[in-house]
Amino acid sequence: MKRLWLLGLLIWGCELGFSQIITIRDQDTGQPLELATLSCNEPAAFAITNASGQADVSEFRGAKLIEIRLMGYQTETRSYFELEQSQFRIALSSTNISLDQVVVSATRWNQSKRDIPSKIISIIPRDVTLQNPQTAADMLGTSGEVFIQKSQQGGGSPIIRGFATNRLLYTVDGVRMNTAIFRSGNLQNVISLDPFAVEQAEVFFGPGSIIYGSDAIGGVMSFQTITPQFSLTEHPSVGGKVVARYASANKEQTGHFDVNVGGKKWAFVSSFSSNDFGDLRMGAYGPDDYLRPFYVQRQDGTDVVVANDDPRIQRPTGYSQVNMMQKIRFKPSENWDFQYGLHYSATSDFSRYDRLIRTRSNGLPRSAEWRYGPQIWMMNALQVTHSAKNVVYDQLTIRLAQQAFEESRFDRDFNNPIRFNRYEKVNAWSANIDFLKTAGDRQTLFYGLEAVTNDVVSSGTDEDITTGGKVDGPSRYPQATWSSYAAYLNYQLKLSDKTMLQAGARYNLFNLYADFNNNLEFYPFPFSTARIHNGALTGSLGIVFNPSEKWTLSANAATGFRAPNVDDVGKVFDSEPGSVVIPNPDLKAEYAYNAEVGMARIFGKSVKIDLTGYYTILDNAMVRRDFALDGKDSIIYDGNLSGVQAVQNAAVAYVYGVQAGLEVKLPGGFGFSTQFNYQKGVEELDNGETSPSRHAAPWFGTTRLTYKASKLNLQVYATYSGQVTYENLSEEARGAAYLYAADPNGNPYAPSWYTLNVKALYQITDNLSASVGLENLTDQRYRPYSSGVTASGRNFILSMRTSL
């Protein structure tokens, strides 16, 4: 017995010597807090709590200043000795009134938000659990600071500061998601991401080209997926969650599970989600222009217009989707960390609803069918992180990734037997190496290298649906390769305890080779290949001044760029009835020049305001303009005589705006917050006149009244958007009148709208919670600006979640 006692004492002593576990809980509810961060500079250490609110803080031994942060909670500062005195138990008090937060999107490294001169917001799982967004696009929209456009239910194209589509950048676990066929038309690639598998999402506003390169003009959306967690004891740990959800507006049926298995050095996480969405029902009160009085069916070999028995149901808009993720993590020592991730997403076919509501002058539908084939995305990613104090770096991260994208589209005119089938595949490879190096207490250097290559394979067939016969048809793109190679440097200097200066630069080489031989039999191009080899230099300079813990002032000037991609250079498509866009091999990069100032201040302990103003100039902008092909201004395209257009460097655009926020902590667990966004955009036309920018959304925002008790989280909130009159619609939008309501003069316009909503999350037991919501209480019929599908009417949501 004595020997056993001594052996147990020895094992306990070894554990004490090599690991120390901290537990962080909510001060009011006692619930463990996941994703709380602990960081210190001396020694350099960082840790994140797991689902049990625990983290290993062995690396922090001897630290005099450890900062403990979690969004929505008051930041705490402790020494390691103080943690020992508290028996490594910490309780955080809930508050929305804080200026401090850890973010990663600014430099790809963990940083305090107060050290960054650009505006960044975070979306965390706790908020996602309450809001229950159906897609990653909806998740971004819950922030109240990102406007979401939808052409169909299976979509969601973010608009940020007057920019959208391929002037915004997406990253997943630090890997660039944008491909060489990201288009200027509305995109739906963001729905490939699973909200259930996102650990934290951040939106970096303004140009981010220093770190992320091409396309990062209006902003960067950074998604960090679930990180495998190690066991904090000698025994393997198992955790995870199971979720089931139903929504009434589209009869959503969603199921999800994820499970984490962790050892001391190995950890695994598996995630799976299945979504089934039916046709979307719009609201009862609003413009009749949005109703769906008919749809098309194929009956006895003929296209037939069928009366819709319920014009509020948008047929066809339903689709389904599956998402899977598998991650493996290996940490052989404190200095090395290896992570491999496999991501897979696939949708069913889904209709391009905005194309199906177009009619010809005789009142008949223009299209009998217009749908996207399955949108498939797969990514293999390896991340290696090393910590070492040497002359080159303190920390190093290598990211190697391979992504495969598959897209297709099928369209056929009403009572035309020929269906046009177009298929695209993109294989993308990327390699990033990022370094962090500190010099004393006041200087930090972030620098790195990046290489990206995209191979585009495109094909087309024309199919006679009456006979089943197929012949080769023109492809949407040439066979092409797009590549980018870059080096960047970002420098931070702490001028004083209150002032931080940041400066950065990046040089980017980009190459494009396109082979048009697959389309020469269909279009008389005066060239068979196109090559682009060029470079782009971008920079930034910013300053942050923190007069106190309750006040932050910032100013930043930055440039961004977008290199021409395969979609810009080589696409053939119908931009609108009677027009066709053809390739232009003479494109150059477009540049954005942005200046912004920001202020955030806390008054007392209960009021916080933040305000950011910005002005952006887009020069050498790539826009569609009238063009000539072999001296002709019109060609036959898909059997129709169509005017020729091409993407050209032919315009200057200006966008300016204000982002404002107010948060108030009220007595008794109540709170109030509001976010408001105003943006104005102007772009140059072909004739030298100006037009409102197509992607400058009207003013919009969200206002919330919240209540939090020990087991209940309740929100009553409103979302709203201003109108866009006919005079303020862009020239392009005026040509798509079918997307909009008609004003008293019969001209298209986008009406203002609002919704009232209630959401509640109740913790039934430690492992079981229920979430209910009622969206659009007053059953408004509205269509967000530039969208083709009308938003859902009154929508009841029920979600059940259990933790493993």
C-alpha positions in Angstrom: 0.0 0.0 0.0 2.8 2.4 0.9 4.4 1.7 -2.5 1.2 2.4 -4.3 0.8 5.7 -2.4 4.4 6.7 -3.3 3.7 5.8 -7.0 0.5 7.9 -7.0 2.4 10.8 -5.5 5.1 10.5 -8.1 2.5 10.5 -11.0 0.8 13.5 -9.5 4.1 15.3 -9.2 5.0 14.5 -12.8 1.6 15.9 -14.0 2.1 19.0 -11.8 5.5 19.5 -13.3 4.5 19.2 -16.9 0.9 20.3 -17.1 -1.4 22.7 -15.3 -5.1 23.0 -16.1 -7.1 26.2 -15.8 -10.9 26.2 -15.8 -12.8 29.3 -16.9 -16.5 29.7 -16.2 -19.3 32.3 -16.5 -19.5 34.2 -13.3 -23.3 34.3 -13.3 -24.3 30.9 -14.7 -21.3 28.8 -13.8 -21.3 27.4 -17.3 -17.8 26.5 -18.8 -16.6 29.1 -21.3 -15.3 27.7 -24.6 -12.8 29.6 -26.8 -11.6 32.0 -24.1 -8.1 33.0 -25.0 -5.1 33.3 -22.6 -2.0 35.2 -23.9 1.2 36.7 -22.6 4.4 38.1 -24.2 6.9 37.0 -21.5 7.1 34.1 -21.9 5.4 34.1 -25.3 2.4 31.8 -24.8 -1.1 31.4 -26.1 -3.9 29.0 -25.1 -7.7 28.5 -25.9 -10.2 26.8 -23.6 -12.0 23.7 -24.8 -15.7 22.9 -24.6 -15.2 22.2 -20.8 -13.7 25.7 -20.3 -10.3 24.2 -19.7 -6.8 24.9 -21.1 -3.3 23.8 -20.3 -1.4 26.9 -19.0 2.0 25.1 -18.3 3.7 27.4 -20.8 2.7 30.4 -18.8 4.7 29.6 -15.7 6.4 32.6 -14.3 4.4 35.1 -16.4 3.7 38.4 -14.7 0.9 39.5 -17.1 -1.6 37.0 -18.6 -4.6 38.4 -20.5 -7.8 36.4 -20.5 -10.3 37.4 -23.2 -13.6 36.2 -24.5 -16.0 38.2 -26.7 -19.0 39.3 -24.6 -17.0 39.1 -21.3 -14.8 41.5 -19.3 -11.1 41.0 -20.0 -9.2 39.9 -17.0 -5.4 40.2 -16.3 -3.6 37.9 -13.9 -0.1 36.8 -13.1 0.7 33.1 -13.0 1.1 33.4 -9.3 -2.4 34.8 -9.0 -3.7 31.9 -11.0 -2.1 29.5 -8.6 -3.6 31.4 -5.7 -7.1 31.1 -7.3 -6.4 27.3 -7.7 -6.6 27.9 -11.5 -10.2 28.7 -11.5 -11.4 31.9 -13.1 -14.9 33.4 -13.5 -15.5 36.0 -16.2 -18.3 38.5 -15.9 -20.6 38.9 -18.9 -20.5 42.3 -20.7 -20.8 43.6 -24.2 -19.1 46.8 -23.2 -15.5 46.1 -24.0 -12.9 47.3 -26.6 -10.7 44.3 -26.2 -10.8 41.1 -28.3 -8.4 38.7 -29.9 -8.5 38.7 -33.7 -6.5 36.8 -36.4 -7.6 38.2 -39.8 -5.4 41.3 -39.7 -2.1 39.5 -39.9 -3.0 35.7 -39.7 -1.6 35.9 -36.1 -3.5 36.3 -32.8 -3.5 40.0 -31.9 -5.4 42.4 -29.7 -8.1 44.3 -31.7 -6.9 47.5 -29.9 -3.5 47.2 -31.8 -5.1 47.2 -35.3 -6.0 50.4 -37.2 -8.6 48.7 -39.4 -12.2 47.8 -38.4 -12.7 44.1 -37.6 -15.8 42.3 -36.2 -16.1 38.7 -35.0 -19.0 36.2 -35.1 -18.7 33.6 -32.5 -20.5 30.2 -31.9 -22.5 31.5 -29.0 -24.2 34.0 -31.2 -24.6 31.6 -34.0 -26.4 29.1 -31.7 -29.0 31.7 -30.8 -29.5 33.1 -34.3 -29.7 29.7 -36.2 -28.5 30.9 -39.6 -29.3 28.4 -42.3 -26.1 29.1 -44.4 -22.7 30.8 -43.9 -24.1 33.8 -45.9 -26.9 34.1 -43.4 -24.4 33.9 -40.6 -22.5 36.9 -42.0 -25.8 38.8 -42.2 -26.5 38.3 -38.5 -23.6 40.7 -37.7 -25.8 43.6 -38.9 -22.7 45.0 -40.8 -22.7 42.8 -43.9 -25.4 43.1 -46.5 -26.5 39.9 -48.2 -27.8 39.7 -51.8 -29.5 36.5 -53.0 -30.4 35.6 -56.6 -31.8 32.3 -55.4 -32.4 30.5 -52.1 -29.2 28.5 -52.7 -27.1 31.6 -52.6 -25.8 34.6 -50.6 -23.5 37.2 -52.0 -22.0 39.5 -49.3 -21.8 43.2 -49.9 -19.2 45.1 -47.8 -18.6 48.8 -48.0 -20.0 49.1 -51.6 -18.0 46.1 -52.9 -19.0 42.6 -53.6 -18.3 39.3 -55.5 -14.6 39.1 -56.7 -13.7 42.4 -54.9 -14.1 40.6 -51.6 -11.9 37.7 -50.3 -12.8 34.6 -48.5 -10.4 32.5 -46.4 -10.9 29.2 -44.7 -8.4 28.3 -41.9 -6.1 30.9 -43.4 -6.3 29.5 -47.0 -7.5 31.6 -49.9 -10.9 30.4 -51.2 -11.3 32.8 -54.2 -10.6 31.1 -57.5 -9.7 32.3 -61.0 -13.4 32.1 -62.0 -14.8 34.2 -59.2 -17.0 36.6 -61.3 -18.2 40.1 -61.0 -21.8 38.8 -61.0 -23.3 37.6 -57.7 -21.6 34.6 -56.1 -22.8 31.8 -53.9 -19.6 30.1 -53.0 -19.8 31.1 -49.4 -22.6 28.6 -48.8 -20.1 25.8 -49.2 -19.0 26.6 -45.7 -20.9 24.9 -42.8 -21.9 27.4 -40.0 -21.9 24.5 -37.5 -18.2 23.8 -38.2 -17.1 27.4 -37.9 -15.3 28.1 -34.6 -15.0 31.9 -35.3 -15.7 34.1 -38.3 -14.2 37.5 -38.7 -14.8 40.3 -41.2 -11.9 42.6 -41.9 -13.2 45.8 -43.5 -11.4 47.7 -46.2 -8.4 46.6 -48.3 -6.5 43.6 -47.0 -4.2 43.0 -49.9 -1.0 43.3 -47.8 -1.7 40.0 -46.2 -4.2 38.4 -48.7 -3.3 39.7 -52.1 -5.7 40.0 -55.1 -9.4 40.6 -54.6 -9.1 41.9 -51.0 -10.5 45.4 -51.9 -13.7 45.8 -49.9 -12.9 43.4 -47.2 -11.8 39.9 -46.1 -14.1 37.3 -44.6 -12.0 34.9 -42.5 -13.5 31.6 -41.3 -11.7 29.4 -38.7 -13.2 25.9 -38.5 -13.3 23.7 -35.4 -9.8 23.0 -34.1 -9.1 19.5 -32.7 -8.6 19.7 -28.9 -6.2 17.6 -26.9 -7.0 15.8 -23.7 -5.8 17.8 -20.6 -5.4 14.6 -18.5 -3.7 11.3 -19.0 -6.9 9.8 -20.3 -8.5 10.3 -23.8 -11.2 12.9 -23.9 -14.4 12.7 -26.0 -16.7 15.7 -26.7 -18.9 17.1 -29.4 -22.5 18.1 -30.1 -25.6 16.9 -31.9 -28.1 19.4 -33.4 -31.5 19.0 -35.1 -33.4 22.0 -36.5 -36.6 22.8 -38.3 -37.8 26.1 -39.9 -41.3 26.6 -41.2 -40.7 29.2 -44.1 -38.9 26.6 -46.3 -39.7 23.5 -44.3 -36.0 23.2 -43.4 -34.8 19.9 -41.9 -31.2 20.1 -40.7 -29.1 17.6 -38.8 -25.6 18.0 -37.5 -23.0 16.3 -35.3 -19.4 16.8 -34.5 -17.2 14.7 -32.2 -13.7 15.4 -30.9 -11.4 12.7 -29.6 -8.3 14.0 -27.9 -5.2 12.4 -26.5 -2.1 14.1 -25.1 -0.4 14.5 -28.5 -3.1 13.4 -31.0 -6.5 14.9 -31.5 -9.3 14.2 -34.1 -12.5 16.1 -34.9 -15.2 14.9 -37.3 -18.1 17.0 -38.4 -21.2 16.3 -40.6 -24.2 18.4 -41.6 -27.2 17.6 -43.7 -29.6 20.3 -44.9 -32.9 20.0 -46.8 -34.7 23.2 -47.8 -38.0 23.3 -49.5 -39.5 26.0 -51.7 -39.3 29.4 -49.9 -42.5 31.1 -48.8 -42.5 34.9 -48.9 -44.5 37.3 -46.6 -48.1 38.3 -46.9 -47.7 42.1 -46.8 -45.7 43.9 -49.5 -45.4 44.6 -53.2 -47.5 42.3 -55.4 -44.6 42.6 -58.0 -42.8 39.9 -56.0 -45.6 37.3 -56.1 -45.0 34.1 -58.2 -48.3 33.7 -60.1 -47.0 30.9 -62.4 -44.1 28.5 -63.0 -43.2 26.2 -65.9 -43.6 22.5 -66.1 -42.8 20.1 -68.9 -45.9 18.1 -69.8 -46.1 15.7 -72.8 -43.0 17.1 -74.4 -44.2 20.7 -74.2 -43.4 23.5 -71.8 -46.6 24.6 -70.0 -47.2 27.7 -67.9 -48.9 26.4 -64.7 -50.8 28.6 -62.3 -49.2 28.7 -58.9 -51.8 27.6 -56.3 -50.0 29.7 -53.7 -48.3 32.7 -55.3 -46.3 33.3 -52.1 -44.4 30.1 -52.6 -41.4 30.7 -54.8 -41.2 27.6 -57.1 -38.7 26.3 -57.7 -36.2 27.4 -54.9 -35.6 24.2 -52.8 -32.3 22.4 -52.6 -30.3 20.2 -50.3 -26.7 20.2 -49.1 -24.2 18.1 -47.2 -21.0 19.2 -45.4 -18.3 17.0 -44.0 -15.0 17.8 -42.3 -12.3 15.7 -40.8 -9.3 17.1 -38.9 -6.2 15.5 -37.4 -3.9 17.3 -35.1 -0.5 16.2 -33.8 1.7 18.0 -31.3 4.9 16.1 -30.7 6.3 18.9 -28.4 5.5 22.3 -27.1 7.2 23.9 -30.1 5.6 22.0 -33.0 1.9 21.7 -34.0 0.7 19.9 -37.1 -2.9 20.1 -38.4 -4.4 18.4 -41.4 -8.0 19.1 -42.5 -10.3 17.6 -45.2 -13.3 19.6 -46.1 -16.1 18.6 -48.4 -19.3 20.3 -49.4 -21.9 19.4 -52.1 -25.3 20.8 -53.0 -28.0 19.3 -55.1 -29.1 21.1 -58.3 -30.7 24.5 -57.4 -32.7 26.8 -59.7 -31.4 30.3 -60.6 -34.7 31.8 -59.5 -34.1 35.4 -60.7 -33.7 34.0 -64.3 -37.0 32.1 -64.0 -39.1 35.1 -63.3 -38.1 37.0 -66.5 -40.8 37.3 -69.1 -40.8 38.3 -72.8 -42.9 41.1 -74.3 -45.7 38.6 -74.9 -45.9 37.8 -71.2 -44.5 34.3 -71.5 -41.5 33.1 -69.5 -38.2 33.6 -71.2 -36.7 30.4 -69.6 -38.2 27.0 -69.2 -35.3 26.0 -67.0 -32.3 27.7 -65.5 -30.4 25.9 -62.8 -27.0 25.4 -61.3 -25.7 21.8 -61.1 -24.2 20.6 -57.8 -21.8 23.1 -56.3 -18.9 20.9 -55.0 -15.9 22.1 -52.9 -13.2 20.0 -51.4 -10.1 21.1 -49.6 -7.1 19.3 -48.3 -5.0 21.5 -46.0 -1.9 21.0 -43.9 -0.8 23.6 -41.4 2.5 23.4 -39.5 3.3 25.8 -36.7 6.7 26.1 -35.0 7.7 28.3 -32.1 11.3 29.2 -31.6 13.4 32.1 -30.5 15.9 32.6 -33.3 17.1 35.4 -35.5 14.6 34.7 -38.3 11.3 34.2 -36.3 9.6 33.6 -33.0 6.8 31.8 -34.7 6.4 30.2 -38.1 3.3 28.8 -39.9 3.3 26.9 -43.1 0.0 26.3 -45.0 -0.2 23.9 -47.9 -3.6 23.4 -49.5 -5.2 21.8 -52.5 -8.8 22.7 -53.4 -11.2 21.3 -56.1 -14.2 23.2 -57.2 -16.9 22.0 -59.5 -19.7 24.1 -60.9 -22.2 23.7 -63.8 -25.2 25.5 -65.2 -28.1 24.4 -67.4 -30.5 26.7 -69.2 -33.2 26.3 -71.9 -35.6 28.8 -73.3 -39.3 28.3 -73.1 -40.5 25.8 -75.7 -37.0 25.4 -77.1 -35.8 21.8 -77.1 -32.1 22.8 -76.9 -30.6 22.9 -73.4 -27.2 24.6 -73.0 -25.0 22.7 -70.5 -21.8 24.3 -69.2 -19.3 22.7 -66.9 -16.4 24.1 -65.0 -13.7 22.6 -62.8 -10.9 24.5 -60.9 -8.0 22.8 -59.2 -6.3 25.3 -56.9 -3.0 24.8 -55.1 -1.6 27.3 -52.6 1.5 27.5 -50.3 1.9 30.2 -47.6 4.7 30.7 -45.2 4.1 33.3 -42.5 6.7 34.5 -39.9 6.3 36.5 -36.7 9.3 38.1 -35.1 9.5 40.5 -32.1 12.3 42.8 -31.4 12.1 43.9 -27.8 8.9 45.0 -26.3 8.0 47.5 -28.9 8.6 46.1 -32.4 6.8 43.2 -34.1 7.4 42.1 -37.7 5.0 40.0 -39.7 6.3 38.8 -43.1 5.8 35.9 -45.5 5.6 34.4 -48.9 2.7 33.1 -51.0 2.3 31.1 -54.1 -1.1 30.2 -55.7 -2.0 28.4 -58.9 -5.4 27.7 -60.4 -6.0 25.3 -63.4 -9.4 25.9 -65.1 -11.1 23.3 -67.2 -14.3 24.3 -69.0 -16.5 22.5 -71.4 -20.0 22.8 -73.0 -22.6 20.6 -74.6 -25.8 21.5 -76.4 -28.5 18.9 -75.7 -31.8 18.2 -77.5 -34.1 17.1 -74.7 -36.6 15.6 -77.1 -34.1 13.2 -78.6 -31.4 13.1 -75.9 -28.8 13.9 -78.6 -25.8 16.0 -77.5 -23.2 17.9 -79.5 -20.2 19.9 -78.4 -21.1 23.5 -77.5 -19.0 26.5 -76.6 -17.4 26.4 -73.1 -17.9 29.3 -70.7 -14.2 29.7 -70.3 -11.0 28.9 -72.1 -8.7 26.2 -70.8 -6.5 28.4 -68.5 -3.9 28.7 -65.8 -3.8 31.6 -63.3 -1.0 32.0 -60.8 0.1 34.5 -58.2 3.5 34.8 -56.3 4.0 37.4 -53.6 6.1 38.6 -50.7 4.8 40.8 -47.9 6.0 42.7 -44.9 4.0 44.2 -42.0 5.7 46.2 -39.3 4.2 47.3 -35.9 6.0 49.8 -33.7 4.8 50.6 -30.2 5.6 54.3 -30.1 4.4 54.5 -26.5 2.2 52.6 -24.1 -0.7 54.3 -25.8 0.3 54.5 -29.4 0.9 51.8 -32.1 2.1 52.5 -35.6 1.6 49.9 -38.4 3.1 49.9 -41.9 3.0 47.2 -44.6 3.9 46.5 -48.2 3.4 43.6 -50.6 4.6 42.9 -54.1 2.6 40.5 -56.2 3.4 38.9 -59.5 0.4 37.4 -61.4 0.3 35.4 -64.6 -2.5 34.1 -66.8 -2.4 31.9 -69.8 -5.6 31.1 -71.7 -6.1 28.8 -74.6 -9.2 29.7 -76.7 -8.9 26.9 -79.3 -11.8 25.0 -77.8 -14.1 27.9 -78.7 -12.7 29.0 -82.1 -15.2 26.9 -84.0 -18.1 28.8 -82.3 -16.8 32.4 -82.1 -14.5 34.2 -84.6 -11.9 35.4 -82.0 -9.0 37.2 -83.7 -6.7 35.3 -81.2 -6.2 31.7 -80.1 -4.3 32.4 -76.8 -3.9 35.2 -74.3 -1.1 35.9 -71.8 -0.9 38.3 -69.0 2.2 38.8 -66.9 2.2 41.8 -64.6 2.8 42.9 -61.0 1.1 44.9 -58.3 2.6 46.9 -55.4 0.4 47.7 -52.4 1.0 49.4 -49.1 -0.6 50.5 -45.9 0.1 52.9 -43.0 -2.0 53.2 -39.9 -1.9 54.4 -36.3 -3.8 53.5 -33.2 -4.0 55.7 -30.1 -5.5 54.3 -26.9 -5.8 57.2 -24.4 -7.2 54.8 -21.8 -8.7 51.4 -21.5 -12.0 52.9 -22.5 -11.1 54.9 -25.6 -9.5 54.0 -28.9 -8.8 56.2 -31.9 -7.4 54.9 -35.2 -6.6 56.1 -38.7 -5.5 54.0 -41.7 -4.6 54.4 -45.3 -4.3 51.3 -47.5 -4.3 50.2 -51.1 -5.7 47.0 -52.5 -5.7 45.4 -55.9 -7.5 42.9 -58.0 -5.6 41.1 -60.7 -7.6 40.1 -63.8 -8.6 36.5 -63.6 -9.9 33.9 -66.1 -13.5 35.1 -65.6 -12.5 38.7 -66.5 -10.3 37.8 -69.5 -11.8 34.8 -71.1 -15.5 34.4 -70.3 -18.3 34.3 -72.9 -21.7 34.8 -71.4 -25.0 36.7 -71.7 -24.9 39.6 -69.3 -28.5 40.6 -70.1 -31.0 40.0 -72.9 -29.5 41.1 -76.2 -25.9 41.4 -74.9 -23.0 39.0 -74.9 -19.7 39.5 -73.1 -16.6 38.2 -74.9 -12.9 37.8 -73.9 -10.5 40.7 -73.6 -6.8 39.7 -73.3 -5.5 43.2 -72.6 -6.7 43.7 -69.0 -4.6 45.1 -66.2 -5.1 45.1 -62.4 -7.5 47.5 -60.8 -6.5 49.4 -57.7 -8.3 50.6 -54.6 -7.1 53.6 -52.5 -8.8 53.7 -49.1 -8.6 56.1 -46.1 -10.6 55.6 -42.9 -10.7 56.9 -39.3 -12.3 55.1 -36.4 -13.3 55.9 -32.8 -14.6 53.6 -30.0 -15.3 54.8 -26.5 -16.9 53.4 -23.3 -18.8 55.8 -21.1 -18.9 54.7 -17.5 -19.5 50.9 -17.3 -22.6 50.7 -19.4 -22.4 52.6 -22.7 -20.1 51.9 -25.7 -20.1 53.7 -29.1 -18.0 53.0 -32.1 -17.8 55.0 -35.3 -15.9 54.5 -38.5 -15.8 56.6 -41.6 -14.2 55.6 -44.9 -13.6 56.8 -48.5 -12.4 54.5 -51.3 -11.4 55.2 -54.8 -11.3 52.3 -57.3 -9.1 53.2 -60.2 -8.6 51.4 -63.5 -11.8 49.5 -62.6 -12.7 46.4 -64.7 -16.2 47.0 -66.0 -18.4 45.8 -68.9 -18.4 48.2 -71.8 -19.5 48.0 -75.5 -16.8 46.3 -77.6 -16.1 45.1 -81.1 -15.2 41.6 -82.2 -13.3 41.6 -85.5 -14.8 44.9 -86.3 -18.4 43.8 -85.5 -20.5 45.2 -82.7 -22.9 42.2 -82.7 -22.6 38.4 -83.0 -24.9 35.4 -82.9 -24.9 34.0 -79.4 -27.1 31.0 -78.4 -29.1 31.6 -81.6 -29.8 35.3 -80.9 -28.2 38.4 -82.4 -26.5 40.1 -79.4 -24.5 43.3 -78.9 -20.8 42.7 -78.1 -19.4 43.8 -74.7 -16.1 43.1 -72.9 -14.6 43.7 -69.5 -12.3 46.6 -69.8 -10.1 48.9 -67.6 -12.4 51.8 -68.3 -13.8 53.4 -65.2 -13.2 55.1 -61.8 -15.5 54.4 -58.9 -15.9 56.1 -55.5 -17.4 54.7 -52.4 -17.7 56.5 -49.0 -19.7 55.7 -45.9 -20.1 55.4 -42.2 -20.4 52.4 -39.9 -21.8 53.2 -36.4 -22.6 51.1 -33.4 -24.1 51.7 -29.9 -24.2 49.2 -27.0 -25.9 49.9 -23.7 -25.8 47.6 -20.6 -29.1 48.0 -18.8 -30.0 46.9 -15.2 -31.4 43.4 -14.5 -29.6 41.6 -17.3 -31.1 43.7 -20.1 -29.0 45.2 -22.9 -29.5 47.3 -26.0 -27.4 47.5 -29.2 -27.7 48.9 -32.7 -25.6 48.8 -35.8 -26.1 51.2 -38.7 -24.4 51.3 -42.0 -24.5 54.0 -44.7 -22.7 53.8 -47.9 -22.8 55.8 -51.2 -21.1 54.7 -54.4 -20.6 56.4 -57.8 -19.1 54.9 -60.9 -18.1 56.3 -64.2 -20.1 55.4 -67.3 -18.9 54.8 -70.9 -20.0 58.3 -71.9 -18.1 60.0 -69.1 -21.2 60.6 -67.0 -21.7 58.9 -63.6 -24.1 56.4 -62.2 -24.9 55.1 -58.7 -22.7 52.0 -58.0 -24.5 48.7 -58.4 -23.0 47.2 -55.2 -23.5 50.1 -52.9 -26.3 48.8 -50.8 -28.9 51.2 -49.3 -28.5 52.1 -45.6 -29.2 49.1 -43.4 -28.8 47.9 -39.8 -29.9 45.9 -36.9 -31.3 47.0 -33.5 -31.5 44.5 -30.6 -33.0 44.4 -27.1 -31.4 41.5 -25.1 -32.0 39.8 -21.8 -29.7 37.3 -20.2 -30.5 35.2 -17.1 -28.8 32.1 -15.6 -30.2 29.8 -18.2 -31.9 32.0 -20.7 -30.6 34.2 -23.5 -33.4 36.2 -25.2 -33.3 38.8 -28.0 -36.0 40.9 -29.6 -34.6 42.7 -32.6 -35.3 44.5 -35.8 -33.5 44.4 -39.2 -34.1 47.1 -41.7 -33.0 48.7 -45.0 -33.7 51.9 -46.8 -35.2 52.2 -50.2 -33.4 52.8 -53.5 -35.4 55.0 -55.8 -35.4 54.7 -59.6 -33.1 57.7 -59.8 -30.6 56.1 -57.4 -30.5 52.7 -59.2 -27.5 52.0 -61.2 -27.8 51.9 -65.0 -27.3 48.1 -64.9 -30.0 47.7 -62.3 -32.5 49.7 -64.3 -32.0 47.2 -67.1 -33.1 44.4 -64.7 -36.5 45.7 -63.8 -37.9 42.2 -63.1 -35.8 42.1 -59.9 -37.6 45.2 -58.4 -41.0 46.5 -57.5 -42.6 49.2 -59.7 -43.0 52.8 -58.4 -46.1 54.9 -59.2 -44.5 55.8 -62.5 -44.0 52.2 -63.4 -40.2 52.5 -62.9 -38.2 49.8 -61.0 -37.1 50.6 -57.5 -36.2 48.8 -54.3 -38.6 49.6 -51.5 -37.5 50.0 -47.9 -38.3 47.1 -45.5 -38.0 46.0 -41.9 -38.5 42.8 -39.9 -39.3 42.2 -36.2 -37.9 39.1 -34.7 -37.6 37.1 -31.4 -35.0 34.5 -30.6 -34.5 32.6 -27.3 -32.0 30.0 -26.1 -32.6 28.0 -23.0 -30.2 25.7 -21.2 -32.4 22.9 -20.1 -29.5 20.9 -18.5 -25.8 21.1 -18.6 -25.8 19.1 -21.8 -29.1 19.9 -23.4 -30.4 23.3 -24.8 -33.3 24.4 -26.9 -33.5 27.4 -29.2 -36.7 28.8 -30.6 -37.2 31.8 -32.9 -39.9 33.7 -34.7 -38.6 35.8 -37.6 -40.5 38.4 -39.5 -43.3 38.6 -37.0 -45.4 40.9 -39.1 -45.0 38.7 -42.2 -43.5 41.4 -44.4 -43.0 40.7 -48.1 -39.7 42.2 -49.0 -36.7 41.6 -51.3 -33.3 42.8 -50.2 -31.7 45.2 -52.7 -30.4 43.6 -55.9 -31.8 40.2 -54.9 -33.7 38.0 -57.2 -35.5 35.9 -54.6 -37.9 37.4 -52.1 -37.0 36.9 -48.4 -38.9 34.5 -46.2 -42.2 35.5 -44.6 -43.0 34.7 -41.0 -40.7 31.9 -40.0 -40.8 29.7 -36.9 -37.5 28.0 -35.9 -37.0 25.2 -33.4 -33.5 23.8 -32.7 -32.4 21.2 -30.1 -28.8 20.7 -29.2 -27.1 18.2 -26.9 -23.4 18.2 -25.9 -21.5 15.0 -25.7 
